[in-house]
């Protein structure tokens, strides 16, 4: 059983930056593709960014491209989401997720992920 714990959320103003972290334990982190998802009030959870097990392949939703950067440090069993130029519409609970995959893919479909964190709130005021 893998455990994922997000941190780094908070209340910021539009234009500010935040870095989210997702610390993993209980499994070999480098065997898992990882992803960030978010859910705003009244909306469905959506893909934000994904990264392959080695970090060689990444992708992001169009809404965050150029502003958010996903990365991982397998030596620290941690994944990150650097969020710059935050907008009020980025307000949501952010979740990290893990899928067993030692290949070079990342995944946009939340249904294929095996493990989820509890989420961290990001609130961007205008």
C-alpha positions in Angstrom: 0.0 0.0 0.0 1.4 3.4 -1.0 0.8 6.5 1.0 0.8 9.9 -0.6 0.8 13.1 1.4 0.5 16.5 -0.2 1.7 19.8 1.3 2.4 23.4 0.3 -1.1 24.6 -0.3 -2.4 27.9 1.0 -4.0 31.3 0.4 -2.2 33.5 -2.1 -3.0 36.5 -4.3 -3.3 36.4 -8.1 0.1 36.4 -9.7 1.8 34.7 -6.8 3.6 31.4 -6.8 3.3 28.2 -4.8 5.1 24.9 -4.8 3.2 21.8 -3.9 4.9 18.6 -2.7 3.7 15.1 -2.7 5.7 12.7 -0.4 5.4 9.0 -1.1 6.0 6.0 1.1 5.3 2.3 1.2 6.3 1.5 -2.3 9.3 1.9 -4.7 8.6 5.5 -5.8 10.6 5.1 -9.0 8.2 2.4 -10.3 5.3 4.8 -10.3 4.1 7.4 -12.8 2.6 10.3 -10.9 0.1 13.0 -11.5 -1.5 16.1 -10.1 -5.2 16.6 -10.3 -7.5 19.3 -8.9 -11.1 19.8 -7.9 -12.8 23.1 -7.6 -16.1 23.6 -5.8 -19.0 22.3 -7.8 -16.7 20.9 -10.5 -15.4 17.5 -11.4 -11.8 16.6 -10.6 -9.5 17.4 -13.5 -6.0 16.5 -14.7 -3.4 19.2 -14.1 0.0 17.6 -14.9 1.6 14.2 -15.1 5.1 12.7 -15.0 6.6 9.4 -16.0 8.3 7.2 -13.4 11.8 8.4 -14.4 10.7 12.0 -14.9 11.7 11.9 -18.6 8.2 12.5 -19.9 5.8 15.2 -18.6 2.6 16.8 -19.7 0.2 19.4 -18.5 -3.4 20.6 -19.1 -3.7 23.5 -21.5 -5.1 25.7 -18.7 -1.8 25.5 -16.8 0.8 25.2 -19.6 3.5 27.7 -19.3 2.6 28.5 -15.7 2.8 25.1 -13.8 5.8 22.7 -13.9 5.8 19.2 -12.6 8.9 17.5 -11.4 10.1 14.6 -9.2 13.0 13.6 -7.1 13.1 9.8 -6.9 15.9 9.9 -4.3 13.6 11.9 -2.0 10.4 10.0 -3.0 8.8 13.3 -3.7 7.0 14.9 -6.6 6.5 18.7 -7.0 4.2 21.1 -8.7 5.6 24.6 -9.2 2.7 27.0 -9.8 3.5 30.4 -11.1 1.3 33.3 -12.1 -1.6 31.9 -10.2 -5.1 32.9 -11.1 -8.4 32.8 -9.1 -9.6 30.0 -11.4 -6.7 27.9 -10.1 -8.5 27.7 -6.7 -9.1 24.1 -5.9 -8.1 21.1 -3.8 -5.0 19.6 -5.4 -4.4 15.9 -5.3 -1.5 13.8 -6.1 -1.9 10.3 -7.5 0.3 7.3 -8.4 0.1 4.6 -10.9 2.4 1.6 -11.1 4.3 2.1 -14.3 8.0 1.7 -14.9 7.7 2.8 -18.5 8.1 6.2 -20.1 4.4 7.3 -19.9 2.4 9.7 -17.9 -1.3 9.5 -17.6 -4.1 12.0 -17.9 -7.0 9.7 -17.0 -7.6 9.7 -13.3 -9.3 6.3 -13.4 -6.0 4.5 -14.1 -4.3 5.7 -10.9 -3.9 3.3 -8.0 -3.2 5.6 -5.1 -4.3 9.1 -4.0 -3.4 11.6 -1.5 -5.8 13.4 0.8 -5.5 16.8 -1.0 -4.2 20.2 -0.2 -6.2 23.4 -0.6 -5.0 26.2 -2.9 -6.9 29.4 -2.8 -6.1 32.3 -5.1 -7.7 35.7 -4.3 -8.1 38.4 -7.0 
